[in-house]
């Protein structure tokens, strides 16, 4: 019964992350620019965003990303 919620929250998470990255770079970059590094990163058992990926994000987006992760993922 919560299966669709899983997918809608996942889409919302990535959309929020995309918006945070766009805002942090004044629209110069979006999540699309960071996907190659995300695809190459190694995830641990928890499924949390890898530190190697988080470390390449703009500093201005760091607080937003942490807030987004806490809101949708709870880590």
MIRO-647371 format. One record per residue (C-alpha): residue number from 1; residue in three letters; x, y, z. Coordinates in Angstrom, 2 decimals. Each point is the difference from the previous one (the first is absolute). Example, Ala and Ser with C-alpha at 12.3 -4.5 7.8 and 13.67 -1.06 7.14 Angstrom:
<pts>
+-----+---------+---------+---------+---------+
! num ! residuo !      xx !      yy !      zz !
+-----+---------+---------+---------+---------+
!   1 !     ALA !   12.30 !   -4.50 !    7.80 !
!   2 !     SER !    1.37 !    3.44 !   -0.66 !
+-----+---------+---------+---------+---------+
</pts>
This chain:
<pts>
+-----+---------+---------+---------+---------+
! num ! residuo !      xx !      yy !      zz !
+-----+---------+---------+---------+---------+
!   1 !     UNK !    0.00 !    0.00 !    0.00 !
!   2 !     UNK !    2.97 !    2.37 !    0.42 !
!   3 !     UNK !    1.79 !   -1.13 !   -3.16 !
!   4 !     UNK !   -1.06 !    3.05 !   -2.03 !
!   5 !     UNK !    1.03 !    2.30 !    2.86 !
!   6 !     UNK !    3.50 !   -1.46 !   -0.24 !
!   7 !     UNK !    0.24 !    1.01 !   -3.65 !
!   8 !     UNK !   -1.55 !    3.44 !    0.42 !
!   9 !     UNK !    2.29 !    0.85 !    2.93 !
!  10 !     UNK !    3.02 !   -1.21 !   -1.95 !
!  11 !     UNK !   -0.88 !    2.26 !   -2.91 !
!  12 !     UNK !   -0.60 !    2.88 !    2.39 !
!  13 !     UNK !    3.39 !   -0.58 !    1.66 !
!  14 !     UNK !    1.89 !    0.15 !   -3.32 !
!  15 !     UNK !   -2.01 !    3.02 !   -1.14 !
!  16 !     UNK !    0.82 !    1.86 !    3.24 !
!  17 !     UNK !    3.66 !   -0.93 !   -0.36 !
!  18 !     UNK !   -0.02 !    1.26 !   -3.60 !
!  19 !     UNK !   -1.57 !    3.29 !    1.13 !
!  20 !     UNK !    2.57 !    0.43 !    2.80 !
!  21 !     UNK !    2.89 !   -0.53 !   -2.40 !
!  22 !     UNK !   -1.47 !    2.39 !   -2.53 !
!  23 !     UNK !   -0.51 !    2.66 !    2.68 !
!  24 !     UNK !    3.51 !   -0.47 !    1.41 !
!  25 !     UNK !    1.54 !    0.52 !   -3.43 !
!  26 !     UNK !   -2.32 !    2.80 !   -1.16 !
!  27 !     UNK !   -1.46 !   -2.33 !   -2.60 !
!  28 !     UNK !    3.36 !   -0.92 !   -1.51 !
!  29 !     UNK !   -0.17 !   -3.67 !    1.08 !
!  30 !     UNK !   -2.70 !   -2.54 !    0.75 !
!  31 !     UNK !   -0.07 !   -3.55 !    1.27 !
!  32 !     UNK !    0.70 !   -1.14 !   -3.57 !
!  33 !     UNK !    3.51 !    1.44 !    0.31 !
!  34 !     UNK !    0.69 !   -2.14 !    3.07 !
!  35 !     UNK !   -1.57 !   -3.28 !   -1.14 !
!  36 !     UNK !    3.21 !   -1.47 !   -1.49 !
!  37 !     UNK !    1.75 !    0.34 !    3.38 !
!  38 !     UNK !   -3.04 !   -1.44 !    1.79 !
!  39 !     UNK !   -0.07 !   -3.01 !   -2.33 !
!  40 !     UNK !    3.70 !   -0.62 !    0.61 !
!  41 !     UNK !   -0.26 !    0.33 !    3.79 !
!  42 !     UNK !   -0.12 !   -3.03 !    2.24 !
!  43 !     UNK !   -3.02 !   -0.34 !    2.27 !
!  44 !     UNK !    0.20 !   -1.82 !    3.32 !
!  45 !     UNK !   -2.70 !   -2.29 !    1.41 !
!  46 !     UNK !   -2.00 !    2.90 !    1.39 !
!  47 !     UNK !   -0.61 !    1.44 !   -3.46 !
!  48 !     UNK !    0.92 !    3.50 !    1.19 !
!  49 !     UNK !    1.46 !    2.44 !   -2.49 !
!  50 !     UNK !    3.73 !   -0.76 !   -0.16 !
!  51 !     UNK !    2.35 !    2.51 !    1.67 !
!  52 !     UNK !    2.03 !    0.12 !   -3.23 !
!  53 !     UNK !   -3.09 !    1.31 !   -1.80 !
!  54 !     UNK !   -0.99 !    2.44 !    2.75 !
!  55 !     UNK !    3.53 !    1.43 !    0.08 !
!  56 !     UNK !   -0.21 !    1.22 !   -3.61 !
!  57 !     UNK !   -3.20 !    1.96 !    0.49 !
!  58 !     UNK !    0.24 !    3.79 !    0.29 !
!  59 !     UNK !    0.51 !    1.20 !    3.56 !
!  60 !     UNK !   -3.09 !    2.19 !   -0.31 !
!  61 !     UNK !   -2.10 !   -3.12 !   -0.60 !
!  62 !     UNK !    1.42 !   -1.97 !    2.95 !
!  63 !     UNK !   -2.53 !    1.23 !    2.56 !
!  64 !     UNK !   -2.87 !   -0.42 !   -2.44 !
!  65 !     UNK !    1.11 !   -3.51 !   -0.94 !
!  66 !     UNK !    0.27 !   -1.03 !    3.65 !
!  67 !     UNK !   -3.46 !    1.40 !    0.67 !
!  68 !     UNK !   -1.44 !   -1.78 !   -3.03 !
!  69 !     UNK !    1.58 !   -3.31 !    0.98 !
!  70 !     UNK !   -1.33 !    0.34 !    3.54 !
!  71 !     UNK !   -3.48 !    0.87 !   -1.26 !
!  72 !     UNK !   -0.39 !   -2.81 !   -2.51 !
!  73 !     UNK !    2.47 !   -2.67 !    1.00 !
!  74 !     UNK !    0.45 !    0.57 !    3.71 !
!  75 !     UNK !    3.79 !   -0.53 !    0.13 !
+-----+---------+---------+---------+---------+
</pts>
